[in-house]
Amino acid sequence: MKINKVINLLEEQYPANGADQEDFIGLQVGNEESDITGILVTLDVTLEVINQAIDSNSNLIISHHPLVFDELDSKNIDKYTMAKIEMLNKLNIAVFVIHTNADWAPTSIAYNQAIVLGLKSVEQGNLNEYVVGDLVKELASIELINMIKETFELDYDIRTNLLGNEKVNSVAIASGAAGSLVSAEYKQDVLIVGEMKHHQWVYANEQGKQVIEIGHSTEGIFKDMIQVFLEKEGIEAEVSKEQNEFKTI
């Protein structure tokens, strides 16, 4: 099977025109006409992941986060990233990126996060930029935070402007650096995002918006999403074992 066959299947599920216009997605390294020897799905293309691809004889890495956040011929690419690109080319390992087109697809990362959290009445909101859903039962905000940490096996503290005793019945979820959505017109009790910038916290506090920031590592569900999708198409894929999140000490 050629790499381009897998790419075509993925682009049907996560169309490129569903990504942010300034996003850098698609085939970033490699030749789509190559025969596939193995597939590795990851959140980031780290040296650890490249080594796992070598060990598993995988010549296609499907990554959520771009290896390069710029044009491939840009002079802005740092030497460290260029070294990884040269290594991948030498090893004939291709890198295909599905980024914001996975964040905003009907079966998005946020949608899958909502499902594993056990939310009900899950729906897309605001052109698929986030999903909304109801808790099975009302929880205190600290109970919701603990449920999130347990579900995603987080070993770091979650940032929030909640006190812990607020009652929560419904949530809006947006994956990644989606703090700008704090100004969206959602009606749910709490907004759950991957990352918030300082000025967005200021806005949330001034506007009385309750927010939980859960970190980018929770986007690791992307790996399971892609693996399950490919398996339904009769294509085997391995998920990476990367440990790339921060810790709280």
Secondary structure as a PSIPRED ss2 file (coil, helix, strand):
# PSIPRED VFORMAT (PSIPRED V4.0)

   1 M C   1.000  0.000  0.000
   2 K E   0.000  0.000  1.000
   3 I H   0.000  1.000  0.000
   4 N H   0.000  1.000  0.000
   5 K H   0.000  1.000  0.000
   6 V H   0.000  1.000  0.000
   7 I H   0.000  1.000  0.000
   8 N H   0.000  1.000  0.000
   9 L H   0.000  1.000  0.000
  10 L H   0.000  1.000  0.000
  11 E H   0.000  1.000  0.000
  12 E H   0.000  1.000  0.000
  13 Q H   0.000  1.000  0.000
  14 Y C   1.000  0.000  0.000
  15 P C   1.000  0.000  0.000
  16 A H   0.000  1.000  0.000
  17 N H   0.000  1.000  0.000
  18 G H   0.000  1.000  0.000
  19 A C   1.000  0.000  0.000
  20 D C   1.000  0.000  0.000
  21 Q C   1.000  0.000  0.000
  22 E C   1.000  0.000  0.000
  23 D C   1.000  0.000  0.000
  24 F C   1.000  0.000  0.000
  25 I C   1.000  0.000  0.000
  26 G E   0.000  0.000  1.000
  27 L E   0.000  0.000  1.000
  28 Q E   0.000  0.000  1.000
  29 V E   0.000  0.000  1.000
  30 G C   1.000  0.000  0.000
  31 N C   1.000  0.000  0.000
  32 E C   1.000  0.000  0.000
  33 E C   1.000  0.000  0.000
  34 S C   1.000  0.000  0.000
  35 D E   0.000  0.000  1.000
  36 I C   1.000  0.000  0.000
  37 T C   1.000  0.000  0.000
  38 G C   1.000  0.000  0.000
  39 I E   0.000  0.000  1.000
  40 L E   0.000  0.000  1.000
  41 V E   0.000  0.000  1.000
  42 T E   0.000  0.000  1.000
  43 L C   1.000  0.000  0.000
  44 D C   1.000  0.000  0.000
  45 V C   1.000  0.000  0.000
  46 T C   1.000  0.000  0.000
  47 L H   0.000  1.000  0.000
  48 E H   0.000  1.000  0.000
  49 V H   0.000  1.000  0.000
  50 I H   0.000  1.000  0.000
  51 N H   0.000  1.000  0.000
  52 Q H   0.000  1.000  0.000
  53 A H   0.000  1.000  0.000
  54 I H   0.000  1.000  0.000
  55 D H   0.000  1.000  0.000
  56 S C   1.000  0.000  0.000
  57 N C   1.000  0.000  0.000
  58 S C   1.000  0.000  0.000
  59 N C   1.000  0.000  0.000
  60 L E   0.000  0.000  1.000
  61 I E   0.000  0.000  1.000
  62 I E   0.000  0.000  1.000
  63 S E   0.000  0.000  1.000
  64 H C   1.000  0.000  0.000
  65 H C   1.000  0.000  0.000
  66 P C   1.000  0.000  0.000
  67 L C   1.000  0.000  0.000
  68 V C   1.000  0.000  0.000
  69 F C   1.000  0.000  0.000
  70 D C   1.000  0.000  0.000
  71 E C   1.000  0.000  0.000
  72 L C   1.000  0.000  0.000
  73 D C   1.000  0.000  0.000
  74 S C   1.000  0.000  0.000
  75 K C   1.000  0.000  0.000
  76 N C   1.000  0.000  0.000
  77 I C   1.000  0.000  0.000
  78 D C   1.000  0.000  0.000
  79 K H   0.000  1.000  0.000
  80 Y H   0.000  1.000  0.000
  81 T H   0.000  1.000  0.000
  82 M H   0.000  1.000  0.000
  83 A H   0.000  1.000  0.000
  84 K H   0.000  1.000  0.000
  85 I H   0.000  1.000  0.000
  86 E H   0.000  1.000  0.000
  87 M H   0.000  1.000  0.000
  88 L H   0.000  1.000  0.000
  89 N H   0.000  1.000  0.000
  90 K H   0.000  1.000  0.000
  91 L C   1.000  0.000  0.000
  92 N C   1.000  0.000  0.000
  93 I C   1.000  0.000  0.000
  94 A E   0.000  0.000  1.000
  95 V E   0.000  0.000  1.000
  96 F E   0.000  0.000  1.000
  97 V E   0.000  0.000  1.000
  98 I C   1.000  0.000  0.000
  99 H C   1.000  0.000  0.000
 100 T H   0.000  1.000  0.000
 101 N H   0.000  1.000  0.000
 102 A H   0.000  1.000  0.000
 103 D H   0.000  1.000  0.000
 104 W C   1.000  0.000  0.000
 105 A C   1.000  0.000  0.000
 106 P C   1.000  0.000  0.000
 107 T C   1.000  0.000  0.000
 108 S C   1.000  0.000  0.000
 109 I H   0.000  1.000  0.000
 110 A H   0.000  1.000  0.000
 111 Y H   0.000  1.000  0.000
 112 N H   0.000  1.000  0.000
 113 Q H   0.000  1.000  0.000
 114 A H   0.000  1.000  0.000
 115 I H   0.000  1.000  0.000
 116 V H   0.000  1.000  0.000
 117 L C   1.000  0.000  0.000
 118 G C   1.000  0.000  0.000
 119 L C   1.000  0.000  0.000
 120 K E   0.000  0.000  1.000
 121 S E   0.000  0.000  1.000
 122 V E   0.000  0.000  1.000
 123 E E   0.000  0.000  1.000
 124 Q E   0.000  0.000  1.000
 125 G E   0.000  0.000  1.000
 126 N C   1.000  0.000  0.000
 127 L C   1.000  0.000  0.000
 128 N C   1.000  0.000  0.000
 129 E C   1.000  0.000  0.000
 130 Y E   0.000  0.000  1.000
 131 V E   0.000  0.000  1.000
 132 V E   0.000  0.000  1.000
 133 G E   0.000  0.000  1.000
 134 D E   0.000  0.000  1.000
 135 L E   0.000  0.000  1.000
 136 V E   0.000  0.000  1.000
 137 K E   0.000  0.000  1.000
 138 E E   0.000  0.000  1.000
 139 L E   0.000  0.000  1.000
 140 A E   0.000  0.000  1.000
 141 S H   0.000  1.000  0.000
 142 I H   0.000  1.000  0.000
 143 E H   0.000  1.000  0.000
 144 L H   0.000  1.000  0.000
 145 I H   0.000  1.000  0.000
 146 N H   0.000  1.000  0.000
 147 M H   0.000  1.000  0.000
 148 I H   0.000  1.000  0.000
 149 K H   0.000  1.000  0.000
 150 E H   0.000  1.000  0.000
 151 T H   0.000  1.000  0.000
 152 F C   1.000  0.000  0.000
 153 E C   1.000  0.000  0.000
 154 L C   1.000  0.000  0.000
 155 D C   1.000  0.000  0.000
 156 Y C   1.000  0.000  0.000
 157 D C   1.000  0.000  0.000
 158 I C   1.000  0.000  0.000
 159 R E   0.000  0.000  1.000
 160 T E   0.000  0.000  1.000
 161 N C   1.000  0.000  0.000
 162 L C   1.000  0.000  0.000
 163 L C   1.000  0.000  0.000
 164 G C   1.000  0.000  0.000
 165 N C   1.000  0.000  0.000
 166 E C   1.000  0.000  0.000
 167 K E   0.000  0.000  1.000
 168 V E   0.000  0.000  1.000
 169 N E   0.000  0.000  1.000
 170 S E   0.000  0.000  1.000
 171 V E   0.000  0.000  1.000
 172 A E   0.000  0.000  1.000
 173 I E   0.000  0.000  1.000
 174 A E   0.000  0.000  1.000
 175 S C   1.000  0.000  0.000
 176 G C   1.000  0.000  0.000
 177 A C   1.000  0.000  0.000
 178 A C   1.000  0.000  0.000
 179 G H   0.000  1.000  0.000
 180 S H   0.000  1.000  0.000
 181 L H   0.000  1.000  0.000
 182 V H   0.000  1.000  0.000
 183 S H   0.000  1.000  0.000
 184 A C   1.000  0.000  0.000
 185 E C   1.000  0.000  0.000
 186 Y C   1.000  0.000  0.000
 187 K C   1.000  0.000  0.000
 188 Q C   1.000  0.000  0.000
 189 D C   1.000  0.000  0.000
 190 V E   0.000  0.000  1.000
 191 L E   0.000  0.000  1.000
 192 I E   0.000  0.000  1.000
 193 V E   0.000  0.000  1.000
 194 G C   1.000  0.000  0.000
 195 E C   1.000  0.000  0.000
 196 M C   1.000  0.000  0.000
 197 K C   1.000  0.000  0.000
 198 H H   0.000  1.000  0.000
 199 H H   0.000  1.000  0.000
 200 Q H   0.000  1.000  0.000
 201 W H   0.000  1.000  0.000
 202 V H   0.000  1.000  0.000
 203 Y H   0.000  1.000  0.000
 204 A H   0.000  1.000  0.000
 205 N H   0.000  1.000  0.000
 206 E H   0.000  1.000  0.000
 207 Q H   0.000  1.000  0.000
 208 G C   1.000  0.000  0.000
 209 K C   1.000  0.000  0.000
 210 Q C   1.000  0.000  0.000
 211 V E   0.000  0.000  1.000
 212 I E   0.000  0.000  1.000
 213 E E   0.000  0.000  1.000
 214 I C   1.000  0.000  0.000
 215 G C   1.000  0.000  0.000
 216 H H   0.000  1.000  0.000
 217 S H   0.000  1.000  0.000
 218 T H   0.000  1.000  0.000
 219 E H   0.000  1.000  0.000
 220 G H   0.000  1.000  0.000
 221 I H   0.000  1.000  0.000
 222 F H   0.000  1.000  0.000
 223 K H   0.000  1.000  0.000
 224 D H   0.000  1.000  0.000
 225 M H   0.000  1.000  0.000
 226 I H   0.000  1.000  0.000
 227 Q H   0.000  1.000  0.000
 228 V H   0.000  1.000  0.000
 229 F H   0.000  1.000  0.000
 230 L H   0.000  1.000  0.000
 231 E H   0.000  1.000  0.000
 232 K H   0.000  1.000  0.000
 233 E C   1.000  0.000  0.000
 234 G C   1.000  0.000  0.000
 235 I C   1.000  0.000  0.000
 236 E C   1.000  0.000  0.000
 237 A C   1.000  0.000  0.000
 238 E E   0.000  0.000  1.000
 239 V E   0.000  0.000  1.000
 240 S C   1.000  0.000  0.000
 241 K C   1.000  0.000  0.000
 242 E C   1.000  0.000  0.000
 243 Q C   1.000  0.000  0.000
 244 N C   1.000  0.000  0.000
 245 E C   1.000  0.000  0.000
 246 F C   1.000  0.000  0.000
 247 K C   1.000  0.000  0.000
 248 T C   1.000  0.000  0.000
 249 I C   1.000  0.000  0.000
